[in-house]
């Protein structure tokens, strides 16, 4: 882990960029701060999807873990009075990882559209449960009280913003470290030829299972952070199939090229949706959909490909 921190340029540049982003929270308007928090939170979930995507797996049901993370925060707050951010996040990640571990035994057997649709089915089961059971808030959901950090109750959202930024940096470092391990290197190998991976002595099913649990944990953290920042959870905004669609949307928009890309995609998506709704309240979905089509046609590797081209030009001019 320490070697990666010293030698990996992605980690160094990401840390500097996120530090600058955290400091910007001191001077930017409140609505911009909110959008950044929401974008970074969704970026955590997209980072989880990225781990699966590089293996050739697309999940249309990650709202399941997004909702588990969000509702864990709400239930801890409502029934146990837990407001500490670290405890909320830790329990949400543990709950999401545990459910991901159990469902992983089923999902690791499937590929392609079967994996995608089965994951969607599980998420809609949770949606149906939340809508029907009044003790879980039904369609109204729960409000989430203001968070505390080790007993300290911040008067502004800036400390929470810094905590979300710090969580994003930790997630980037951990996933980058994972991708450089033997199991991480199997990611593209599994996508290209599962049979050869099996011949090398590795279990594809176990590898996919581990990746699925990591993905679930990251998405649960995202749901917990968004619930804390938003102060409200309900089935339609946290668990419905449209949330899974948004996460896949951002994954395509960001591109799979780098572990920082999901957070850029999440932030771009939040501002795109905000301005689209302001300019055309009746047709904002059309604008967002048009933007995705433009990215697919002109930037097939996502927004991150712009940064790749810029870095290539800089290296070329230096050489």
Secondary structure, DSSP 8 states (H G I E B T S, - for coil): -HHHHHH-HHHHHHHHHHHHHHHHTTTS-HHHHHHHHHHHHHHHHHHHHHHHHTTT---S-THHHHHHHHHHHHHHHHHH---BHHHHHHHHHHHHHHHHHHHHHHHTT--HHHHHHHHHHHHHHHHHHHHH-GGGTTTT-EE----BBTTB--SSSHHHHHHHHHHHHHHHHHHHHHHTSHHHHHHHHHHH-HHHHHHTT--HHHHHHHHHHHHHHHHHHHHHHHHHHHSEE-HHHHTSHHHHHHHHHHHHHH-SS-TTHHHHHHHHHHHHHHHHHHH-TTTHHHHHHHHHHHHHHH-TT-THHHHHHHHHHHHHHH-
